Amino acid sequence: MFEIGYGIAQDEYSEYSEKIRRETESERLVNIAKKNGLFLPLKDIRQIGMKHGYRSGESVVYLNPENNRVYKIKDPYAKLAIKRGVMPEDAIYEHLVHNYLFPEVKYTFEGISEEMGDVRIVLSQEYIESVVQPTREQVVTALAQRGLVPEDDYSFGNEYVSVTDVEGDNTLIGADGKLYFIDPIIRFKKTLKEILEFIG
């Protein structure tokens, strides 16, 4: 239902400023959500669980111990400056790319909200109890198993995407000994349409 803005080429809206494109896409997503019963008022979301002390650069985080889930109220435009290739019209689909790359910590799309006229994408994710931080070698090995190879000191990628912010608090080793990438930044190297066709 969100596909009206899907697959837009980077130069297709070159006559519009980035700010106008974000505002236009925010309005479009909120309207679609309201028409389809997917709109979640912020006051309701805040009752989902306890506000987590951890806040990412993109999301306000709530923890619900009853269902062992983390809820993220995500500002999809918060880090666009470092998400090369991610257009404002792509933001609604970012979690699908995350789910393909990191299915063990996949996001569930809960709905759309807004704050002062700006869209917020509401996602949930299983809570992972961390026992230790992985070493860089463990991170490099785990990403290589997903076909993501080092591009520089901070980024790993393939032909379609690049991921960064995969060390520190964004990557955990759980009680089961497995490594979890809970909140990486994903950059697009090709158009969203090409990426979604690739991941199926």
C-alpha positions in Angstrom: 0.0 0.0 0.0 3.0 2.3 0.3 4.3 1.6 -3.2 3.2 5.0 -4.7 6.6 6.5 -3.7 8.6 3.3 -4.3 11.5 3.1 -6.6 12.0 6.8 -7.3 15.3 7.6 -9.0 17.6 10.0 -7.2 17.4 12.7 -9.9 13.6 12.4 -10.4 12.8 15.0 -7.8 16.0 17.1 -8.2 14.0 20.4 -8.5 12.7 19.9 -4.9 14.7 20.6 -1.8 15.4 17.7 0.5 13.2 19.3 3.2 10.2 19.5 0.9 10.6 15.9 -0.2 10.7 14.8 3.5 7.6 16.8 4.3 5.8 15.5 1.2 6.7 11.9 2.1 5.8 12.3 5.7 2.4 13.6 4.8 1.9 10.8 2.3 2.8 8.0 4.8 0.7 9.5 7.6 -2.4 9.8 5.3 -2.0 6.2 4.0 -1.7 5.0 7.6 -4.8 6.8 8.7 -6.8 5.5 5.8 -5.7 1.9 6.4 -5.9 1.7 10.2 -2.1 1.7 10.7 -1.9 5.1 12.4 -0.7 5.0 16.0 -0.9 8.2 18.1 2.3 8.9 20.0 0.4 8.9 23.3 -0.7 5.3 22.8 2.8 4.2 21.8 4.3 5.6 24.9 2.1 3.2 26.9 3.6 0.1 25.1 6.3 -0.2 27.7 9.0 1.5 29.7 11.1 4.1 28.0 14.5 2.7 27.6 17.5 4.7 28.7 19.2 3.9 25.4 18.2 6.2 22.6 19.7 5.7 19.2 20.3 8.6 16.8 17.2 7.6 15.0 14.8 6.2 17.5 13.1 6.6 20.9 13.1 3.1 22.4 10.6 1.4 24.7 11.0 -2.0 26.4 8.0 -4.3 27.1 9.2 -7.1 29.4 5.8 -8.8 29.1 6.3 -9.8 25.5 10.1 -9.5 25.5 10.1 -6.9 22.7 11.7 -3.5 22.1 9.6 -0.9 20.3 11.4 1.8 18.3 9.7 5.1 17.3 12.0 5.8 14.4 12.6 9.2 12.7 13.4 7.8 9.2 15.2 11.0 8.2 17.5 11.4 11.3 20.6 10.0 9.6 19.9 10.4 5.9 23.1 12.5 5.7 25.2 9.4 6.3 22.8 6.9 4.6 24.1 7.5 1.1 21.6 6.4 -1.5 18.6 6.3 0.9 16.0 8.7 -0.5 13.2 10.2 1.7 10.8 8.0 -0.4 12.8 4.9 0.6 12.5 5.2 4.3 9.4 3.1 4.7 11.2 0.1 3.2 14.5 0.3 5.2 13.3 -2.3 7.7 12.7 -4.8 4.9 16.4 -4.6 3.9 17.4 -4.9 7.5 15.2 -8.1 7.8 16.9 -9.6 4.8 20.4 -9.0 6.1 19.7 -9.7 9.8 16.6 -12.0 10.0 17.5 -13.2 13.6 16.6 -9.7 14.8 14.0 -8.8 12.2 11.8 -5.8 12.7 8.0 -6.1 12.8 6.2 -3.1 11.3 3.7 -1.9 13.8 2.5 1.2 12.1 3.0 4.9 11.5 2.9 7.8 13.8 3.8 11.5 13.6 5.5 14.1 15.8 5.0 17.8 15.1 4.1 17.0 11.4 7.1 14.6 10.9 6.4 10.9 10.2 7.6 8.3 12.7 7.8 4.6 11.7 7.0 2.3 14.6 8.9 -1.0 14.6 9.3 -3.7 17.2 12.1 -6.2 17.6 12.8 -9.1 20.0 14.8 -8.0 23.0 18.2 -9.6 23.1 19.9 -10.0 26.5 23.6 -9.2 25.9 26.3 -11.0 27.8 29.3 -9.6 26.2 30.4 -7.3 23.3 31.9 -9.0 20.3 35.4 -8.4 19.1 36.0 -6.7 15.7 37.2 -10.1 14.4 33.9 -11.7 15.3 32.0 -8.8 13.7 34.0 -9.1 10.5 33.5 -12.9 10.4 29.8 -12.7 11.0 29.3 -10.0 8.3 31.4 -12.0 5.8 29.0 -14.9 6.3 26.3 -12.6 5.1 28.3 -11.6 2.0 29.3 -8.2 3.5 33.0 -7.5 3.2 35.1 -4.7 4.6 35.0 -1.5 2.5 36.9 0.7 4.9 37.5 0.8 8.7 33.7 1.2 9.4 31.7 -0.1 6.5 30.9 -3.5 5.1 29.1 -4.2 1.9 28.1 -6.0 -1.2 27.0 -4.9 -4.7 23.7 -3.6 -3.4 24.1 -2.2 0.1 26.7 -1.1 2.7 26.3 -1.3 6.4 28.0 0.7 9.1 27.6 1.4 12.9 28.0 -2.3 13.5 30.2 -2.2 16.6 29.7 -1.1 20.2 26.1 -1.2 21.5 24.6 -2.0 18.1 26.1 -5.5 18.0 25.6 -7.9 20.9 26.5 -11.5 21.8 23.5 -13.0 23.4 23.2 -15.6 26.1 23.0 -18.2 23.4 26.5 -17.2 22.2 25.2 -15.9 18.8 26.0 -12.5 17.5 23.2 -10.0 16.9 23.3 -6.8 14.8 20.4 -4.9 16.3 20.6 -1.4 14.9 23.1 -1.0 12.0 22.9 1.9 9.5 22.2 0.6 6.0 23.2 2.6 2.9 21.9 1.8 -0.6 24.2 1.5 -3.6 21.5 0.8 -6.1 17.9 2.1 -6.3 15.5 0.7 -3.8 13.6 -1.1 -6.6 16.7 -3.0 -7.6 17.5 -3.9 -4.0 14.0 -5.2 -3.3 14.0 -7.2 -6.5 17.4 -8.7 -5.4 16.1 -9.6 -1.9 12.8 -10.9 -3.2 
